Amino acid sequence: MTETTETRFTPRIFSGIQPSGGLTLGNYLGALKRFAALQGSGAETIYCLVDLHAITVWQDPETLRRNIREAAAAFMAAGVDPRQSVLFNQSQVSAHAEMAWLFNTVARVGWMYRMTQFKDKAGKNAENVSLGLLAYPALMAADILTYQATAVPVGEDQKQHLELTRDIAAKFNHDYGVEQFPIAEPLIEGVATRVMSLRDGSRKMSKSDPSDASRINLTDSADAIAQKIRKARTDADPLPGSIEGLKDRPEARNLVNIYAALADQAPDQVLSRFEGQGFGTFKPALAELAVASLEPITQRMNDYMADPAEIDRILGQGAVRADEIATPILESTKDIMGLLRTRP
């Protein structure tokens, strides 16, 4: 029997956010707050503004530049420290695009057509969307595997993307008889990884919702935040003593989960405090907590956005650090595939 040794990969967490503008409370609780908390966890943390993904649909160039900077400001305002984590925008590190092409030769067309997000975005117009919209999951896999990331924070609605990344990694390793890429594990945790609309508890909070009242934007004023929570859809029943009592009450469950996530408590802890009380009591308490949590973030974002050159400098430094990790992995991948090295 031939003894095999398991390749040991550096513990490394990778995640990214598309800089499409209009970051919401959902982005904060489902991503940014978690990203900051993962710093110092014993794994390297690499966070990316995936601007190459953004251009799979047409973007106004000036708006895109502002959105990239605004997203970077939100990362830092939420507690992501560019000295502790690598923070950069994707297009500054060419290894992402190169690795994506290599993975285009590994991934199967059928895998791409099965992706739910492609079906949703393309709709009945699939023949006229950009090739990038179809092929972007290979780029997403490249984002993760170019750093040999071992874990990826994802929401429930993003699990399919990570599964495809795992399929690409497994197929590459099998095809070439190597252990070049880890099979990255999903990090799905937290009580509000999927924050729902304030107007419809069955739908995810989204900047694309026509109603601004459906979401809390990270740029909202304290008054706007409080007003949106006061007007959030609920029901007439009092709050129960445990989360099981909210099973068929999506709007109520959403508000309780938001409170729990902002307060770093379990939902049952929140309900034990407010058991038997109505939303006339709960909503003002939630509004006060949300304002106290988000107002400082909004202010810090505004401070960062007042100096775009500093944001660009920070992202540039992050790109240098990212490239130092990515380039050797890209070069070794090309070598495995039989491509000639372009660098020593």
C-alpha positions, 0 to 999 in steps of 0.5 A: 500500500502506498502511503499518502500524505495529506496536503496541508493548506494554510488556514485562509478565509476568503470572501467578497462583496460585489460593489453594486452600491446601496449596501444595506443592513443585510450586507452588514449583518450577513457579511461585514460584521462577520468578516470583522469578527473573523479577524484574529481567528487563527486564519488569514482573512482576505476580503475582496471587492469583486468588481470584475463580477460587477461588470457582467452587466453594464456599469457606468464607469464613474458610478462603479468607481464610487461604488468600489470606494463606498464598499471599501469604506463600508468594510473598514467602517464595520471593523475590517482592519486592512492591517489585519486583513487583506482588503483589495479590489479584484481587478487589481490582481490579474491572477483572478482573471487568469485562474478563471480562464484555467477553470473555464477549461475544467468546469462543464457548461452544464454546471453553468446553466444549472446555476440559479442566479444565472437563470434568475438574472438571464430570465427569458433573455438568456441568448442576449446576456453577456458571456460573463454572466454565464461564466462568472461562477468560474471567476468566483471559483478563481477568487477562492482557489487562487488563495487556496482558501480553506473556508468561505463565509456564505449565506444560505443563498450562496451555497450553490456557488461554493458547491460549484467551487468545490466541484471545480477544485475536486475535478482539477485535483482528480484530473491532474492527480494532485492536491493543488486546491483545498475543498473549501468549507462554508462558514454559515453562522449567525442568527441573521445571515439572511436578513429579510425585507421590512415589508415582506418577511418572505423576501430577502432585504435587497437594494433592488426592491422598489420600496426604500422602506423595505430596507435599512441602508448603511447610509441612512440617517438615524431618523430614517432608520428609526422610522423604517423600523417603526413602520416595518410590517408585523402582526398583532400578536405578542411575542412568544417566549421562544423562537419556535413560537415565531415559526409562522410569523416571518416578519416578527421572526425577522425583527427578532433576528435583527435585534439578536444579531445587533445585540450579539444575543441568541433569539431566545434571549431576546424573546425572554426579555420581551415575552408577552409584549407587543411590537409597540414596545419591541419596535422602539427598542429595536430602533434604539439598538439599530441607531446605536449600532449603525450610526457610528458606521455611517459616520465612519463611512462618510469620513472615509468617503471624504478622502477617496485617495486614501481609500485607493491607497489602502486598496492598492496596498491590499492588492500588493499583498494579495498578489504576493499570495496569488501569483505563486499559486497561479504559477504552480497551477499553470505548471501542473497543467503543462503551461510554461512558466512566465516567471521564475 
